[in-house]
């Protein structure tokens, strides 16, 4: 087909996706903290008070003055009260005195050290401290030692992990501002596809790509909508895609993006929308299509299941990250090849593999020899994509390579 943007190298394609997504970020919304897990923060979280908010005990025991410790080991300290967590009593610890205290309870004025319960003995009204003397400030959590008032603890673009959501909660936030999640429509295409559970006729195959892609999207916290399988009919295909593109932020298709007689999506997108690029120098997934139609970004994935997996993880996921303004890059791991692999093509290759953890603490990755883009069983038996740079190269066992976890 003529008139399409030139085939891109992988890094160039990734840059186009980042630029397009970054220029069309989704608006934000304020949601309850309980619904914020996995979302992308759209407004900094700044501490308005310190954590801990007051000096408190890290253990159950007694609070006392460290200067009284050595005499206390022989003569004991006089117990003058109890300080429990959740309340602050008007207790003051004077010379030779102590207060029974529980974990998290405010440290009474005058006290500067805590002795843990297991080191204490009672002798009438006196408390004796056994064992080695503790340093001043032992078992005390000081106000602001975790977070100071005014600290920017979470940044716009942070992914809200459970620990980050917990931090926002500790600072009193019942709600947070997050990027809206993109709405996503999923299409699979092809006259040969039938639903799992229906008996196959000659020439037919079951549709596996829909569940693969729906699962990958749900793993990212999306709530995708699966549309009926599209036939290889340009009129019906175009009508359905335009319908979805008028209502969703992102439309993802599987199949019909190569250069065959039944691959109608590139021409349809060029005619009715915009093509940012078509074809990327990567293996598998070379026919990948990226463009726009109506209000939607359109990502046309190849039809082979391993191509769907590879193109989604490497280029589809960055599109959704960019639309939400995710600041942090995805984790990039490295491992040593567990076996030789002779790469005989010039494209960036994403090879299936399985991570192995040796007792020496060094990660290894075993490449799966079934490297065809239709080999779904090989993908199911693997847990990472091995990233092999451009150009032909013989990778030897022990060579360090980048790996991308599923």
C-alpha positions as a Markdown table, in Angstrom:
| # | Residue | x | y | z |
|---|---|---|---|---|
| 1 | Unk | 0.0 | 0.0 | 0.0 |
| 2 | Unk | 1.3 | 3.4 | -0.8 |
| 3 | Unk | 1.0 | 6.6 | 1.1 |
| 4 | Unk | 1.6 | 5.1 | 4.6 |
| 5 | Unk | 4.3 | 6.4 | 7.0 |
| 6 | Unk | 7.6 | 4.6 | 6.6 |
| 7 | Unk | 8.2 | 1.5 | 8.7 |
| 8 | Unk | 9.8 | 2.5 | 12.0 |
| 9 | Unk | 12.5 | 1.1 | 14.2 |
| 10 | Unk | 11.3 | -0.1 | 17.6 |
| 11 | Unk | 12.6 | 2.9 | 19.5 |
| 12 | Unk | 11.2 | 5.3 | 17.0 |
| 13 | Unk | 7.8 | 3.7 | 17.3 |
| 14 | Unk | 8.0 | 3.8 | 21.1 |
| 15 | Unk | 8.8 | 7.5 | 20.9 |
| 16 | Unk | 5.8 | 8.2 | 18.6 |
| 17 | Unk | 3.5 | 6.5 | 21.1 |
| 18 | Unk | 5.0 | 8.5 | 24.0 |
| 19 | Unk | 4.6 | 11.8 | 22.1 |
| 20 | Unk | 1.0 | 11.1 | 21.1 |
| 21 | Unk | -0.1 | 9.8 | 24.5 |
| 22 | Unk | 1.8 | 12.6 | 26.3 |
| 23 | Unk | 0.0 | 15.3 | 24.3 |
| 24 | Unk | -3.4 | 13.8 | 24.8 |
| 25 | Unk | -3.4 | 12.8 | 28.5 |
| 26 | Unk | -6.7 | 12.0 | 30.1 |
| 27 | Unk | -8.4 | 14.3 | 32.6 |
| 28 | Unk | -8.2 | 13.6 | 36.3 |
| 29 | Unk | -10.9 | 12.6 | 38.8 |
| 30 | Unk | -11.1 | 12.6 | 42.6 |
| 31 | Unk | -11.8 | 9.1 | 44.0 |
| 32 | Unk | -12.0 | 7.4 | 47.4 |
| 33 | Unk | -8.8 | 6.0 | 48.8 |
| 34 | Unk | -10.2 | 2.5 | 48.8 |
| 35 | Unk | -10.6 | 2.7 | 45.0 |
| 36 | Unk | -7.2 | 4.2 | 44.3 |
| 37 | Unk | -5.1 | 1.0 | 44.2 |
| 38 | Unk | -3.3 | 0.7 | 40.9 |
| 39 | Unk | -4.3 | 4.1 | 39.7 |
| 40 | Unk | -1.9 | 6.9 | 38.5 |
| 41 | Unk | -1.7 | 9.9 | 40.8 |
| 42 | Unk | -2.6 | 13.2 | 39.2 |
| 43 | Unk | -1.7 | 15.6 | 42.0 |
| 44 | Unk | 1.2 | 15.6 | 44.5 |
| 45 | Unk | 0.5 | 14.5 | 48.0 |
| 46 | Unk | 2.2 | 16.9 | 50.5 |
| 47 | Unk | 2.3 | 16.1 | 54.2 |
| 48 | Unk | 0.5 | 18.6 | 56.3 |
| 49 | Unk | 1.8 | 17.1 | 59.6 |
| 50 | Unk | 4.7 | 14.8 | 60.5 |
| 51 | Unk | 4.8 | 11.0 | 60.7 |
| 52 | Unk | 4.9 | 9.9 | 63.4 |
| 53 | Unk | 2.9 | 12.9 | 64.6 |
| 54 | Unk | 4.4 | 12.7 | 68.1 |
| 55 | Unk | 7.2 | 10.9 | 70.0 |
| 56 | Unk | 5.9 | 7.4 | 70.8 |
| 57 | Unk | 7.0 | 4.0 | 72.0 |
| 58 | Unk | 8.1 | 1.3 | 69.6 |
| 59 | Unk | 7.5 | -1.5 | 72.2 |
| 60 | Unk | 5.6 | -2.5 | 75.2 |
| 61 | Unk | 7.5 | -1.7 | 78.4 |
| 62 | Unk | 8.3 | 1.3 | 80.5 |
| 63 | Unk | 9.2 | 4.9 | 79.6 |
| 64 | Unk | 11.9 | 6.5 | 81.8 |
| 65 | Unk | 14.8 | 8.9 | 81.9 |
| 66 | Unk | 18.0 | 7.4 | 80.5 |
| 67 | Unk | 20.0 | 9.1 | 83.2 |
| 68 | Unk | 18.3 | 6.9 | 85.8 |
| 69 | Unk | 19.1 | 3.7 | 84.0 |
| 70 | Unk | 22.2 | 2.5 | 85.9 |
| 71 | Unk | 20.8 | 3.2 | 89.4 |
| 72 | Unk | 17.6 | 1.5 | 88.3 |
| 73 | Unk | 19.4 | -1.8 | 87.7 |
| 74 | Unk | 20.1 | -2.0 | 91.4 |
| 75 | Unk | 17.5 | 0.1 | 93.2 |
| 76 | Unk | 14.7 | 0.1 | 90.6 |
| 77 | Unk | 12.4 | 2.9 | 89.3 |
| 78 | Unk | 9.1 | 3.9 | 90.9 |
| 79 | Unk | 6.1 | 3.2 | 88.7 |
| 80 | Unk | 3.9 | 6.3 | 88.6 |
| 81 | Unk | 1.2 | 5.5 | 86.0 |
| 82 | Unk | 0.3 | 3.9 | 82.7 |
| 83 | Unk | 0.3 | 5.4 | 79.2 |
| 84 | Unk | -1.7 | 3.4 | 76.6 |
| 85 | Unk | -2.0 | 4.0 | 72.8 |
| 86 | Unk | -4.9 | 6.2 | 71.7 |
| 87 | Unk | -5.0 | 8.6 | 74.6 |
| 88 | Unk | -2.6 | 11.1 | 76.1 |
| 89 | Unk | -2.5 | 11.3 | 79.8 |
| 90 | Unk | -1.1 | 14.2 | 81.8 |
| 91 | Unk | 1.8 | 12.2 | 83.1 |
| 92 | Unk | 5.3 | 13.6 | 83.7 |
| 93 | Unk | 8.2 | 11.3 | 84.4 |
| 94 | Unk | 10.5 | 12.7 | 87.0 |
| 95 | Unk | 13.8 | 11.6 | 88.5 |
| 96 | Unk | 13.7 | 7.9 | 89.5 |
| 97 | Unk | 10.3 | 7.4 | 88.0 |
| 98 | Unk | 8.8 | 5.4 | 85.1 |
| 99 | Unk | 5.5 | 4.9 | 83.3 |
| 100 | Unk | 4.2 | 1.6 | 81.9 |
| 101 | Unk | 3.7 | 2.2 | 78.2 |
| 102 | Unk | 2.3 | 0.3 | 75.2 |
| 103 | Unk | 3.4 | 0.3 | 71.6 |
| 104 | Unk | 2.4 | 3.4 | 69.8 |
| 105 | Unk | 1.6 | 5.3 | 73.0 |
| 106 | Unk | 2.8 | 8.9 | 73.3 |
| 107 | Unk | 6.1 | 9.3 | 75.2 |
| 108 | Unk | 5.4 | 11.2 | 78.4 |
| 109 | Unk | 7.3 | 14.5 | 79.0 |
| 110 | Unk | 10.5 | 13.8 | 80.9 |
| 111 | Unk | 11.0 | 10.3 | 79.5 |
| 112 | Unk | 13.5 | 9.8 | 76.7 |
| 113 | Unk | 14.0 | 6.0 | 76.6 |
| 114 | Unk | 11.9 | 2.8 | 76.6 |
| 115 | Unk | 12.9 | -0.5 | 78.2 |
| 116 | Unk | 11.0 | -3.5 | 76.7 |
| 117 | Unk | 8.8 | -5.6 | 78.9 |
| 118 | Unk | 10.9 | -8.7 | 78.6 |
| 119 | Unk | 13.8 | -7.0 | 80.4 |
| 120 | Unk | 11.8 | -5.8 | 83.4 |
| 121 | Unk | 11.3 | -7.2 | 86.9 |
| 122 | Unk | 8.8 | -6.0 | 89.5 |
| 123 | Unk | 9.9 | -5.7 | 93.2 |
| 124 | Unk | 6.9 | -4.3 | 95.0 |
| 125 | Unk | 6.4 | -0.8 | 93.7 |
| 126 | Unk | 9.8 | -0.7 | 92.1 |
| 127 | Unk | 10.6 | -1.7 | 88.5 |
| 128 | Unk | 14.1 | -3.2 | 87.9 |
| 129 | Unk | 15.7 | -3.3 | 84.5 |
| 130 | Unk | 17.7 | -6.5 | 83.8 |
| 131 | Unk | 20.3 | -7.1 | 81.1 |
| 132 | Unk | 22.6 | -4.8 | 79.2 |
| 133 | Unk | 21.9 | -1.1 | 79.5 |
| 134 | Unk | 20.1 | 0.5 | 76.6 |
| 135 | Unk | 21.2 | 3.6 | 74.8 |
| 136 | Unk | 19.4 | 6.8 | 75.2 |
| 137 | Unk | 16.3 | 6.9 | 72.9 |
| 138 | Unk | 16.1 | 3.1 | 72.7 |
| 139 | Unk | 12.7 | 2.0 | 71.4 |
| 140 | Unk | 11.5 | 5.5 | 70.8 |
| 141 | Unk | 9.9 | 6.6 | 67.5 |
| 142 | Unk | 10.5 | 10.4 | 67.1 |
| 143 | Unk | 8.0 | 12.8 | 65.6 |
| 144 | Unk | 8.8 | 13.4 | 61.9 |
| 145 | Unk | 11.4 | 10.7 | 61.6 |
| 146 | Unk | 9.4 | 9.1 | 58.8 |
| 147 | Unk | 7.9 | 12.1 | 57.2 |
| 148 | Unk | 8.3 | 15.8 | 58.0 |
| 149 | Unk | 5.5 | 18.3 | 57.6 |
| 150 | Unk | 5.8 | 19.9 | 54.1 |
| 151 | Unk | 7.4 | 16.8 | 52.5 |
| 152 | Unk | 6.2 | 15.9 | 49.1 |
| 153 | Unk | 5.7 | 12.2 | 49.7 |
| 154 | Unk | 3.9 | 11.2 | 46.5 |
| 155 | Unk | 4.4 | 12.7 | 43.1 |
| 156 | Unk | 2.1 | 13.3 | 40.1 |
| 157 | Unk | 2.6 | 10.3 | 37.8 |
| 158 | Unk | 3.3 | 7.8 | 40.6 |
| 159 | Unk | 1.5 | 4.4 | 40.3 |
| 160 | Unk | -0.5 | 3.9 | 43.5 |
| 161 | Unk | 0.9 | 0.7 | 45.0 |
| 162 | Unk | -0.7 | -0.6 | 48.3 |
| 163 | Unk | 2.1 | 1.0 | 50.3 |
| 164 | Unk | 1.6 | 4.4 | 48.7 |
| 165 | Unk | -2.1 | 4.2 | 49.2 |
| 166 | Unk | -1.4 | 3.4 | 52.9 |
| 167 | Unk | 0.9 | 6.4 | 53.1 |
| 168 | Unk | -1.8 | 8.7 | 51.8 |
| 169 | Unk | -4.2 | 7.2 | 54.3 |
| 170 | Unk | -1.6 | 7.7 | 57.2 |
| 171 | Unk | -1.6 | 11.4 | 56.2 |
| 172 | Unk | -5.3 | 11.6 | 56.5 |
| 173 | Unk | -6.3 | 11.6 | 52.9 |
| 174 | Unk | -9.7 | 10.0 | 52.3 |
| 175 | Unk | -9.6 | 10.9 | 48.6 |
| 176 | Unk | -6.8 | 11.4 | 46.0 |
| 177 | Unk | -6.7 | 12.9 | 42.6 |
| 178 | Unk | -5.9 | 10.3 | 39.9 |
| 179 | Unk | -5.9 | 10.1 | 36.1 |
| 180 | Unk | -9.0 | 8.7 | 34.6 |
| 181 | Unk | -8.5 | 5.2 | 33.3 |
| 182 | Unk | -8.8 | 4.9 | 29.5 |
| 183 | Unk | -11.9 | 3.2 | 28.2 |
| 184 | Unk | -10.8 | 0.3 | 25.9 |
| 185 | Unk | -12.7 | -1.6 | 23.2 |
| 186 | Unk | -11.2 | -4.9 | 22.1 |
| 187 | Unk | -11.9 | -6.5 | 18.7 |
| 188 | Unk | -10.7 | -9.7 | 17.2 |
| 189 | Unk | -11.1 | -10.2 | 13.4 |
| 190 | Unk | -11.2 | -13.0 | 11.0 |
| 191 | Unk | -13.7 | -15.3 | 9.2 |
| 192 | Unk | -11.9 | -18.3 | 10.6 |
| 193 | Unk | -12.6 | -17.5 | 14.2 |
| 194 | Unk | -15.2 | -19.2 | 16.3 |
| 195 | Unk | -15.8 | -19.0 | 20.1 |
| 196 | Unk | -14.3 | -21.6 | 22.4 |
| 197 | Unk | -16.8 | -24.3 | 23.1 |
| 198 | Unk | -18.2 | -24.4 | 19.5 |
| 199 | Unk | -17.2 | -27.4 | 17.4 |
| 200 | Unk | -14.7 | -26.5 | 14.7 |
| 201 | Unk | -15.5 | -26.8 | 11.1 |
| 202 | Unk | -12.7 | -27.4 | 8.5 |
| 203 | Unk | -10.5 | -24.2 | 8.2 |
| 204 | Unk | -11.7 | -22.7 | 11.5 |
| 205 | Unk | -9.8 | -22.0 | 14.7 |
| 206 | Unk | -10.9 | -20.9 | 18.2 |
| 207 | Unk | -10.5 | -17.3 | 19.2 |
| 208 | Unk | -7.7 | -17.1 | 21.8 |
| 209 | Unk | -6.6 | -13.5 | 21.3 |
| 210 | Unk | -9.7 | -12.0 | 22.9 |
| 211 | Unk | -9.1 | -13.7 | 26.3 |
| 212 | Unk | -5.4 | -13.1 | 26.0 |
| 213 | Unk | -5.8 | -9.3 | 25.4 |
| 214 | Unk | -8.7 | -9.0 | 27.9 |
| 215 | Unk | -6.6 | -10.6 | 30.6 |
| 216 | Unk | -3.6 | -8.4 | 29.8 |
| 217 | Unk | -5.7 | -5.3 | 30.1 |
| 218 | Unk | -7.4 | -6.4 | 33.3 |
| 219 | Unk | -4.0 | -7.1 | 34.8 |
| 220 | Unk | -3.3 | -3.3 | 34.3 |
| 221 | Unk | -6.5 | -2.4 | 36.1 |
| 222 | Unk | -8.5 | -1.7 | 33.0 |
| 223 | Unk | -12.1 | -2.7 | 32.4 |
| 224 | Unk | -12.1 | -3.5 | 28.7 |
| 225 | Unk | -15.2 | -4.1 | 26.6 |
| 226 | Unk | -15.0 | -7.1 | 24.2 |
| 227 | Unk | -16.9 | -6.5 | 21.0 |
| 228 | Unk | -18.1 | -9.3 | 18.7 |
| 229 | Unk | -15.6 | -10.9 | 16.4 |
| 230 | Unk | -15.4 | -9.0 | 13.2 |
| 231 | Unk | -15.6 | -10.7 | 9.8 |
| 232 | Unk | -13.2 | -10.0 | 6.9 |
| 233 | Unk | -15.7 | -7.6 | 5.4 |
| 234 | Unk | -14.5 | -4.0 | 5.0 |
| 235 | Unk | -18.0 | -2.4 | 5.3 |
| 236 | Unk | -19.0 | -4.2 | 8.5 |
| 237 | Unk | -15.5 | -3.9 | 9.9 |
| 238 | Unk | -15.4 | -0.1 | 9.2 |
| 239 | Unk | -18.9 | 0.4 | 10.7 |
| 240 | Unk | -18.0 | -1.4 | 14.0 |
| 241 | Unk | -14.7 | 0.3 | 14.4 |
| 242 | Unk | -16.1 | 3.8 | 13.8 |
| 243 | Unk | -18.9 | 3.0 | 16.3 |
| 244 | Unk | -16.4 | 2.0 | 19.0 |
| 245 | Unk | -14.0 | 4.9 | 18.1 |
| 246 | Unk | -16.8 | 7.4 | 18.8 |
| 247 | Unk | -17.3 | 6.1 | 22.4 |
| 248 | Unk | -14.0 | 4.8 | 23.6 |
| 249 | Unk | -10.6 | 6.3 | 24.4 |
| 250 | Unk | -8.6 | 3.4 | 22.9 |
| 251 | Unk | -9.6 | 0.8 | 20.3 |
| 252 | Unk | -7.5 | -2.4 | 20.1 |
| 253 | Unk | -7.8 | -4.8 | 17.2 |
| 254 | Unk | -6.2 | -8.2 | 16.7 |
| 255 | Unk | -5.6 | -9.3 | 13.1 |
| 256 | Unk | -6.3 | -7.8 | 9.6 |
| 257 | Unk | -3.3 | -5.4 | 9.8 |
| 258 | Unk | -0.8 | -7.1 | 7.4 |
| 259 | Unk | -0.7 | -6.7 | 3.7 |
| 260 | Unk | -3.0 | -9.5 | 2.6 |
| 261 | Unk | -6.2 | -9.3 | 0.6 |
| 262 | Unk | -8.3 | -9.6 | 3.8 |
| 263 | Unk | -6.3 | -7.1 | 5.8 |
| 264 | Unk | -8.5 | -4.1 | 5.6 |
| 265 | Unk | -7.7 | -2.1 | 8.8 |
| 266 | Unk | -4.7 | -0.1 | 7.5 |
| 267 | Unk | -6.6 | 1.2 | 4.5 |
| 268 | Unk | -9.7 | 1.9 | 6.5 |
| 269 | Unk | -7.7 | 3.9 | 9.1 |
| 270 | Unk | -5.9 | 5.8 | 6.4 |
| 271 | Unk | -9.2 | 6.6 | 4.7 |
| 272 | Unk | -11.3 | 7.6 | 7.7 |
| 273 | Unk | -8.8 | 8.6 | 10.3 |
| 274 | Unk | -5.0 | 9.0 | 10.7 |
| 275 | Unk | -2.1 | 6.6 | 10.6 |
| 276 | Unk | 0.8 | 7.5 | 12.9 |
| 277 | Unk | 2.8 | 4.4 | 11.7 |
| 278 | Unk | 2.3 | 1.0 | 10.2 |
| 279 | Unk | 4.9 | -1.7 | 10.6 |
| 280 | Unk | 7.7 | -1.8 | 13.2 |
| 281 | Unk | 11.0 | -3.5 | 12.8 |
| 282 | Unk | 10.4 | -6.0 | 15.6 |
| 283 | Unk | 9.9 | -9.8 | 15.8 |
| 284 | Unk | 7.2 | -10.9 | 16.4 |
| 285 | Unk | 4.7 | -8.1 | 15.7 |
| 286 | Unk | 6.1 | -6.3 | 12.6 |
| 287 | Unk | 2.7 | -5.4 | 11.1 |
| 288 | Unk | 1.7 | -3.3 | 14.2 |
| 289 | Unk | -0.5 | -0.3 | 13.3 |
| 290 | Unk | -1.0 | 2.8 | 15.4 |
| 291 | Unk | -3.3 | 5.7 | 14.4 |
| 292 | Unk | -6.5 | 7.6 | 15.4 |
| 293 | Unk | -10.1 | 7.3 | 14.4 |
| 294 | Unk | -12.9 | 9.6 | 15.7 |
| 295 | Unk | -12.0 | 10.3 | 19.4 |
| 296 | Unk | -10.0 | 7.1 | 19.8 |
| 297 | Unk | -6.4 | 6.0 | 19.6 |
| 298 | Unk | -6.3 | 2.8 | 17.5 |
| 299 | Unk | -3.8 | 0.1 | 18.1 |
| 300 | Unk | -3.9 | -2.6 | 15.4 |
| 301 | Unk | -2.1 | -5.7 | 16.7 |
| 302 | Unk | -1.2 | -8.6 | 14.4 |
| 303 | Unk | -3.3 | -11.8 | 14.6 |
| 304 | Unk | -0.8 | -14.3 | 15.8 |
| 305 | Unk | -1.2 | -14.8 | 19.6 |
| 306 | Unk | 2.5 | -14.3 | 20.5 |
| 307 | Unk | 2.5 | -11.2 | 18.4 |
| 308 | Unk | -0.4 | -9.9 | 20.5 |
| 309 | Unk | 1.5 | -10.6 | 23.7 |
| 310 | Unk | 4.7 | -9.0 | 22.5 |
| 311 | Unk | 3.2 | -5.9 | 20.9 |
| 312 | Unk | 0.9 | -5.3 | 23.9 |
| 313 | Unk | 3.7 | -5.6 | 26.5 |
| 314 | Unk | 6.2 | -3.5 | 24.5 |
| 315 | Unk | 4.1 | -0.8 | 22.8 |
| 316 | Unk | 0.4 | -1.2 | 23.9 |
| 317 | Unk | 1.1 | -0.8 | 27.6 |
| 318 | Unk | 3.2 | 2.3 | 27.1 |
| 319 | Unk | 0.3 | 3.9 | 25.3 |
| 320 | Unk | -2.0 | 3.4 | 28.3 |
| 321 | Unk | 0.7 | 4.5 | 30.6 |
| 322 | Unk | 1.3 | 7.7 | 28.7 |
| 323 | Unk | -2.4 | 8.6 | 28.5 |
| 324 | Unk | -2.6 | 8.4 | 32.3 |
| 325 | Unk | 0.7 | 10.3 | 32.8 |
| 326 | Unk | 2.6 | 7.5 | 34.5 |
| 327 | Unk | 5.9 | 9.0 | 35.5 |
| 328 | Unk | 7.9 | 5.9 | 36.5 |
| 329 | Unk | 9.3 | 3.5 | 33.9 |
| 330 | Unk | 8.3 | -0.2 | 34.1 |
| 331 | Unk | 10.8 | -2.5 | 35.8 |
| 332 | Unk | 13.6 | -3.7 | 33.5 |
| 333 | Unk | 15.4 | -6.8 | 34.6 |
| 334 | Unk | 18.6 | -8.4 | 33.3 |
| 335 | Unk | 19.6 | -12.1 | 33.3 |
| 336 | Unk | 22.2 | -14.3 | 31.9 |
| 337 | Unk | 21.3 | -16.6 | 29.0 |
| 338 | Unk | 21.1 | -20.2 | 30.1 |
| 339 | Unk | 21.7 | -21.5 | 26.6 |
| 340 | Unk | 23.0 | -20.3 | 23.2 |
| 341 | Unk | 20.6 | -18.6 | 20.8 |
| 342 | Unk | 21.5 | -17.7 | 17.2 |
| 343 | Unk | 19.5 | -14.6 | 16.2 |
| 344 | Unk | 19.3 | -14.5 | 12.5 |
| 345 | Unk | 17.3 | -11.4 | 11.7 |
| 346 | Unk | 18.0 | -7.6 | 11.8 |
| 347 | Unk | 14.8 | -6.7 | 13.8 |
| 348 | Unk | 14.5 | -6.1 | 17.5 |
| 349 | Unk | 13.4 | -9.5 | 18.7 |
| 350 | Unk | 11.3 | -10.5 | 21.7 |
| 351 | Unk | 11.9 | -14.2 | 22.5 |
| 352 | Unk | 9.9 | -16.2 | 24.9 |
| 353 | Unk | 11.8 | -17.5 | 27.9 |
| 354 | Unk | 11.6 | -18.7 | 31.5 |
| 355 | Unk | 13.5 | -17.1 | 34.4 |
| 356 | Unk | 15.7 | -19.3 | 36.6 |
| 357 | Unk | 17.1 | -18.3 | 40.0 |
| 358 | Unk | 20.3 | -20.0 | 40.9 |
| 359 | Unk | 21.5 | -20.5 | 44.4 |
| 360 | Unk | 24.3 | -18.0 | 43.6 |
| 361 | Unk | 21.6 | -15.3 | 43.4 |
| 362 | Unk | 22.2 | -14.7 | 39.7 |
| 363 | Unk | 19.2 | -14.7 | 37.4 |
| 364 | Unk | 19.3 | -16.8 | 34.3 |
| 365 | Unk | 16.8 | -17.0 | 31.5 |
| 366 | Unk | 16.2 | -20.1 | 29.4 |
| 367 | Unk | 15.1 | -19.2 | 25.8 |
| 368 | Unk | 12.2 | -21.3 | 24.5 |
| 369 | Unk | 13.3 | -22.9 | 21.2 |
| 370 | Unk | 9.7 | -22.7 | 19.8 |
| 371 | Unk | 10.0 | -19.1 | 18.6 |
| 372 | Unk | 7.2 | -18.9 | 16.0 |
| 373 | Unk | 4.7 | -16.2 | 16.6 |
| 374 | Unk | 1.9 | -18.8 | 16.4 |
| 375 | Unk | 3.4 | -21.0 | 19.2 |
| 376 | Unk | 1.0 | -20.1 | 22.0 |
| 377 | Unk | 2.0 | -23.2 | 24.1 |
| 378 | Unk | 5.6 | -21.8 | 24.2 |
| 379 | Unk | 4.3 | -18.4 | 25.4 |
| 380 | Unk | 2.2 | -20.2 | 28.1 |
| 381 | Unk | 5.3 | -22.1 | 29.2 |
| 382 | Unk | 7.3 | -18.9 | 29.6 |
| 383 | Unk | 7.2 | -15.9 | 31.9 |
| 384 | Unk | 9.3 | -13.3 | 30.3 |
| 385 | Unk | 10.2 | -11.9 | 26.9 |
| 386 | Unk | 13.9 | -11.8 | 26.2 |
| 387 | Unk | 14.8 | -8.5 | 24.5 |
| 388 | Unk | 17.4 | -9.1 | 21.8 |
| 389 | Unk | 18.8 | -5.9 | 20.1 |
| 390 | Unk | 18.7 | -5.2 | 16.4 |
| 391 | Unk | 21.0 | -7.1 | 13.9 |
| 392 | Unk | 22.1 | -10.7 | 13.7 |
| 393 | Unk | 24.0 | -12.0 | 16.6 |
| 394 | Unk | 24.9 | -15.3 | 18.3 |
| 395 | Unk | 24.0 | -15.0 | 22.0 |
| 396 | Unk | 26.1 | -17.4 | 24.1 |
| 397 | Unk | 25.2 | -19.0 | 27.4 |
| 398 | Unk | 26.2 | -16.5 | 30.1 |
| 399 | Unk | 25.6 | -13.4 | 28.0 |
| 400 | Unk | 23.6 | -10.7 | 29.8 |
| 401 | Unk | 20.2 | -9.8 | 28.2 |
| 402 | Unk | 17.3 | -7.6 | 29.2 |
| 403 | Unk | 14.1 | -9.5 | 30.1 |
| 404 | Unk | 10.5 | -8.2 | 30.3 |
| 405 | Unk | 8.3 | -10.0 | 32.7 |
| 406 | Unk | 4.8 | -10.8 | 31.5 |
